[in-house]
Structures are given as C-alpha cells and as structure tokens.
Amino acid sequence: RFTRSLSILPSRKHLMMILKFAQLEFQLGEPDRGRTIFESLLSNHAKRLDFWFVYIDRELALKETKRVRTLYERAATGLNLSTKKMKMLLKRYLQFENDHGDKRTVAHVTKLAQDYINSKLQNIGEN
C-alpha cells in the first residue's frame, strides 16, 4: 500500500508522505519499523532538522530518553549545520536535558554549545 501511495503522489510530496508513514508506524504500528524509516530518511536528508525533531518527538512520546539523547548527540556532533540550525538544535537538546537529565548531562550540552561557539569564533579569527 505504501509503495502504491508513493507511485500515485507527485515526487515533490514523497518525503512528507514517508515522514507521515514513519510517524504512523510509531503511533499505530511497530516503532522499530518507524525507526527504520526515519533512519533511512536521515541518511538521505541529514540536515533536515524537521525530520530529526519529529523522530525525537516520536521517541520521547514512547519515553525512550536514552534513544532521544543518542539522537540529539548524533545530530549535534555528526552534522555540519549552519549556526542558526545548530542554535535551534542545541536549544532543544538543552531543554530536553533540563527536563529529563541531571546536572552532568546539562553540563555536557552546555559544553557542546561552548565548544561550537569557540570553533566558530576561531574560524572567524582565521579569516
């Protein structure tokens, strides 16, 4: 059914359909299948923070804080994001740690943000 629905839709709407299908798998089907779909989306569209945030929200709805932390860590350390996107990501990551973490995890995210800022300042100083 899923393949058929993609063949009917125009290609510009495929990503949103796949994203919605992954969300539905989390909510109504098997979360593992939803994870597989999200991982596939992220492997092809890694810089799409909206995909990361939807994936993280789905994991958080299942109270999978370990997985959420891993996803935030992957996004914060593995992607070369613009300053605006990184700010948004780190802000959400810090809020998550304030709500679900402890002093150590909050300090870790704060250090990530400081390291990012320092690296950007260093790049500016070199130019």
C-alpha positions as CSV (number, residue, x, y, z in Angstrom):
1,R,0.0,0.0,0.0
2,F,2.8,2.4,0.9
3,T,4.6,1.9,-2.4
4,R,1.3,2.3,-4.3
5,S,0.6,5.6,-2.5
6,L,4.1,6.9,-3.4
7,S,3.5,6.0,-7.1
8,I,0.3,8.0,-7.1
9,L,1.7,11.1,-5.5
10,P,3.8,13.6,-7.3
11,S,7.5,13.2,-6.4
12,R,7.6,16.6,-4.5
13,K,5.3,15.1,-1.9
14,H,7.1,11.8,-1.4
15,L,9.3,13.0,1.6
16,M,6.3,14.3,3.5
17,M,4.4,11.0,2.8
18,I,7.3,8.9,4.0
19,L,7.6,11.1,7.1
20,K,4.0,10.7,7.9
21,F,4.1,7.0,7.4
22,A,7.1,6.7,9.8
23,Q,5.1,8.7,12.4
24,L,2.1,6.4,11.9
25,E,4.3,3.3,12.4
26,F,5.4,4.8,15.7
27,Q,1.9,5.5,16.8
28,L,-0.1,2.7,15.5
29,G,2.3,0.0,14.2
30,E,5.7,-1.1,15.2
31,P,8.1,1.5,16.5
32,D,11.1,-0.5,15.1
33,R,9.7,-0.1,11.6
34,G,9.2,3.6,12.2
35,R,12.8,3.9,13.4
36,T,14.0,2.1,10.2
37,I,12.0,4.6,8.0
38,F,13.3,7.6,10.0
39,E,16.9,6.3,9.8
40,S,16.5,5.9,6.0
41,L,15.2,9.5,5.8
42,L,18.0,10.9,7.9
43,S,20.7,9.0,5.9
44,N,19.5,10.8,2.7
45,H,18.4,14.1,4.3
46,A,20.7,14.5,7.3
47,K,20.5,18.3,7.5
48,R,16.7,18.4,7.7
49,L,16.2,19.3,11.3
50,D,12.5,18.9,11.0
51,F,13.0,15.2,10.3
52,W,15.3,14.9,13.4
53,F,12.8,16.7,15.6
54,V,9.8,14.6,14.5
55,Y,11.9,11.5,15.1
56,I,13.0,12.7,18.5
57,D,9.4,13.7,19.4
58,R,8.2,10.2,18.5
59,E,10.9,8.6,20.7
60,L,10.1,10.9,23.5
61,A,6.4,10.0,23.3
62,L,7.5,6.4,23.9
63,K,9.6,7.6,26.9
64,E,12.8,6.4,25.2
65,T,15.0,9.0,26.8
66,K,18.2,7.0,26.1
67,R,17.4,6.9,22.4
68,V,16.4,10.6,22.4
69,R,19.7,11.5,24.0
70,T,21.6,9.4,21.4
71,L,19.7,11.2,18.5
72,Y,20.5,14.6,19.9
73,E,24.1,13.7,20.3
74,R,24.3,12.3,16.7
75,A,22.8,15.5,15.3
76,A,24.8,17.9,17.5
77,T,28.2,16.2,16.8
78,G,27.8,14.5,13.5
79,L,26.3,17.2,11.3
80,N,27.9,20.3,9.9
81,L,24.9,22.6,10.4
82,S,24.5,26.3,9.9
83,T,24.8,28.5,13.0
84,K,21.0,29.1,13.0
85,K,20.2,25.4,12.8
86,M,22.8,24.4,15.4
87,K,21.4,27.1,17.8
88,M,17.9,25.6,17.4
89,L,19.2,22.1,17.9
90,L,21.3,22.8,21.0
91,K,18.5,24.9,22.5
92,R,16.1,21.9,22.2
93,Y,18.8,19.5,23.4
94,L,19.4,21.6,26.5
95,Q,15.7,21.9,27.2
96,F,15.4,18.1,26.9
97,E,18.3,17.6,29.4
98,N,16.8,20.2,31.8
99,D,13.5,18.2,31.8
100,H,14.9,14.7,31.7
101,G,18.6,14.7,32.6
102,D,20.7,15.6,35.6
103,K,23.4,18.2,36.2
104,R,26.0,16.1,34.4
105,T,24.0,15.9,31.2
106,V,23.1,19.5,31.3
107,A,26.7,20.4,31.7
108,H,27.6,18.2,28.7
109,V,25.2,20.0,26.4
110,T,26.4,23.4,27.7
111,K,30.0,22.3,26.9
112,L,28.9,21.2,23.4
113,A,27.4,24.7,22.9
114,Q,30.5,26.4,24.2
115,D,32.8,24.2,22.0
116,Y,30.7,25.1,19.0
117,I,30.8,28.8,19.7
118,N,34.6,28.6,20.3
119,S,35.1,26.8,17.0
120,K,33.0,29.4,15.1
121,L,35.0,32.2,16.8
122,Q,38.2,30.5,15.9
123,N,37.1,30.2,12.2
124,I,36.3,33.9,12.2
125,G,39.6,34.8,13.7
126,E,41.5,32.9,11.0
127,N,39.7,34.8,8.2
